[in-house]
Amino acid sequence: EQDRHGQTALHLAAFHGNESMIQLLLDHKARTDCRDAQGRTALHMAAAGGHFSNVRRLINSGADANCVDVRGRTPLALVVE
């Protein structure tokens, strides 16, 4: 389920760097490809927050490292901003 900004529990856990919640959500088959209103996935959120162990966890769970948000930014681009 998504909130009014299009974010899921996985987006929020990734943004806050909550490793145990991310793992719990992934264990329960949370979708890594859901996008918020800005086109960002949980991977974008983890990358923007500098939560690199979660970036790795999400990619290993099938997140697309090459997806772009509405501004054309990949998760990697957010790391270097």
C-alpha positions as MATLAB code, in Angstrom:
seq = 'EQDRHGQTALHLAAFHGNESMIQLLLDHKARTDCRDAQGRTALHMAAAGGHFSNVRRLINSGADANCVDVRGRTPLALVVE';
ca = [
       0.000    0.000    0.000;
       1.220    3.494   -0.857;
       0.706    6.727    1.092;
      -0.448   10.023   -0.427;
       3.097   10.602   -1.724;
       3.180    7.191   -3.362;
       5.630    5.807   -0.823;
       5.459    2.321    0.612;
       6.728    0.948    3.909;
       9.824   -0.169    1.985;
      10.475    3.415    0.804;
      10.271    4.676    4.383;
      12.436    1.918    5.834;
      15.036    2.532    3.112;
      14.999    6.297    3.696;
      15.555    5.843    7.431;
      18.155    3.090    7.017;
      16.126    0.549    8.984;
      17.896   -2.679    7.984;
      15.739   -5.058   10.015;
      12.493   -3.588    8.641;
      13.810   -3.718    5.078;
      14.721   -7.369    5.514;
      11.324   -8.154    7.067;
       9.513   -6.451    4.194;
      11.655   -8.218    1.592;
      11.061  -11.555    3.339;
       7.336  -10.855    2.940;
       7.782  -10.161   -0.783;
       7.622   -6.362   -0.748;
       7.951   -5.057   -4.287;
      11.230   -3.256   -4.945;
       9.896   -1.604   -8.115;
       7.153    0.575   -6.564;
       7.637    4.237   -7.385;
       6.576    7.263   -5.398;
       5.142   10.474   -6.871;
       8.681   11.538   -7.870;
       9.388    8.218   -9.577;
      11.750    7.087   -6.818;
      12.045    3.504   -5.674;
      13.213    2.261   -2.285;
      16.649    1.921   -3.871;
      16.690    5.654   -4.645;
      15.793    6.350   -1.010;
      18.511    4.098    0.410;
      21.113    5.539   -1.962;
      20.152    9.143   -1.211;
      20.473    8.450    2.499;
      23.879    6.843    2.121;
      22.619    3.521    3.476;
      24.934    1.393    1.346;
      24.325   -1.941    3.066;
      20.642   -1.450    2.283;
      21.478   -0.486   -1.303;
      23.277   -3.819   -1.625;
      20.400   -5.679    0.075;
      17.823   -4.141   -2.277;
      19.877   -4.850   -5.406;
      20.408   -8.440   -4.259;
      16.630   -8.675   -3.875;
      16.008   -7.594   -7.457;
      15.873   -3.798   -7.316;
      16.792   -2.170  -10.629;
      19.949   -0.098  -10.168;
      19.374    1.611  -13.533;
      15.846    2.904  -12.925;
      15.385    6.658  -13.204;
      13.131    9.036  -11.297;
      11.055   11.806  -12.915;
      14.191   13.970  -13.105;
      16.146   11.237  -14.898;
      18.317   10.351  -11.890;
      19.435    6.829  -11.099;
      20.079    5.744   -7.510;
      23.820    6.160   -8.164;
      23.269    9.759   -9.268;
      21.668   10.475   -5.900;
      24.737    9.131   -4.093;
      27.004   11.684   -5.751;
      24.679   14.689   -5.397;
];
